[in-house]
Amino acid sequence: MAHPSKSKNQQAVELSLRHFIGDRGKPVVVSDRYQSILAAIRAIGCASDPTPPNANVKNPLAESSINLIRQGTRAMLLPV
């Protein structure tokens, strides 16, 4: 679940990450190189795996899930 925030500063990002992670340990966080995100990851003590600039990242599992949801939504919208 996404939680909108009015601020993108380190404190807001850290609070959101702590809420999202919960008690699941210290995951590896993959993110862009936005400074407040990297600072929040360091403050929490998680491992960071920032993507290289201008990298074309693809996630076939996520893309497949999105297509499945899109197709299901279209099927529900068809007139009977």
N, C-alpha and C positions, 0 to 999 in steps of 0.2 A: 504494500500500500504506500503510495506517495504522500508526502506531507509537504504542502507548499510553505515557503518561507519568504519573508520580506527581505531577508538579508542573506548574503552569501559569505559573510565573514567567518573566521575560524570557529568562533564560539557557536554559531548557529549550525555549522556543518558538523562540528564535534557532537553537539547535542543530538542531532538527527542520526549520526552514525551510531552513537551509543544506544539510542532507541532501537535502531534497525538490527544491530548485532545482538543486543540482549545478553543472554548468558551462554551464547554459542561459542565462546572462546575467542581466539584472535585470528580471524580469517585474513587471507591475502586480498587486499582491496585493489581492484583494477580500475583506474580512472584516467582522466586526462591530466594534464600537468597544471591545473589551476592551483595557485599557491595556497589558498585557504583549505582546499581539500587535502593537499599534501601535508600541511601543518597539522590539520585535525587528525590525520592518520598517524602521524608521528606522536602526537600527544596521547592518543589512545594506546599506542604501542603495537599497532597492527603492522604487518608487512605490506609494503606498497609495491605495486607493479604498474607504474605509469606507462601509458602507451606512447610510442614515439610520435613526434609531430608529423602530421599529414599521413599517418598510417591508415591504410585501408583495412579496417578490422571487420571481419565477418564472423557471425555466429550462426552456423547452420541450424542448430537446435532452436534457437530463438526465432529465426526466420521461419522455420517449419511450423512452430507453434503459432506465430502471428498469422501465417497463411491459413492454418486450420481454423482459427477463430474467425478470420475474415470470411472464409467460405461458409462456416456455420451461421454467421450473422446474415450473410446474403440469402441463405436458404430460408431463414426465418422471415425475411422481409418479402418473399415472393407471395403474390396474391394467390388465394386458393380458389 
